[in-house]
Amino acid sequence: MLKILCVCGCGLGSSFAIEMSARAVLKKLDIDADIDHTTISEASAFKSDIILTQKTFADILNADASDEEKKRVIILNKLTDKVEIEQKIVAFLKERNMQGIPS
């Protein structure tokens, strides 16, 4: 099962908004995923395939990350834009030949 983490500064506002939009996208694409939201400071405690966040927090997450860990961070320009979220999740899955890619 795909594990997705939505990250923001406090773990409540924007990360929860990202999660709700991502849930709708995943349901539309019929992708089974475990999705959660958290703070930037707690993100490293979670195991995830994808991290959805904004650029500021992506820079923090990637500061000490390996090249492989950096690949799982998806930067969103418009945090609740379902079209952007869909495009970036589908591209991520296709690039890695992961299961759950919509046909």
Disulfide bonds with the S-S distance in Angstrom:
none
